[in-house]
Amino acid sequence: NNIKTTNVKLLIAADELCLGDLCNFIEKYFLENKRLLEQNLVLIQDITTKFSQFKELSRFYKKAIRRDPSLIFKASDFINIKEDTLLYLLE
């Protein structure tokens, strides 16, 4: 959980500081850890909608949810999903 929190904070900070290489590295790390992405779907998807830098993560979620919409409801952080995020993911 601390690793997840740290990586998410790094992702946001890297984007805000315009550190493209670090953004790419962290995005790649998340994409290589699919289970982490699925478990924290709401948190990470929310970040990808706020920061346009993370196009690969956004594409991953769109494809994954198109294949299996139940991923949203299986995410450990589902209770935190915002209505607009849910609608975006299901469109």
Secondary structure, 3 states (H helix, E strand, C coil): CHHHHHHHHHHHHHHHCCCHHHHHHHHHHHHHCHHHHHHCHHHHHHHHHHCCCCHHHHHHHHHHHHHCCHHHHHCCCHHHCCHHHHHHHHC
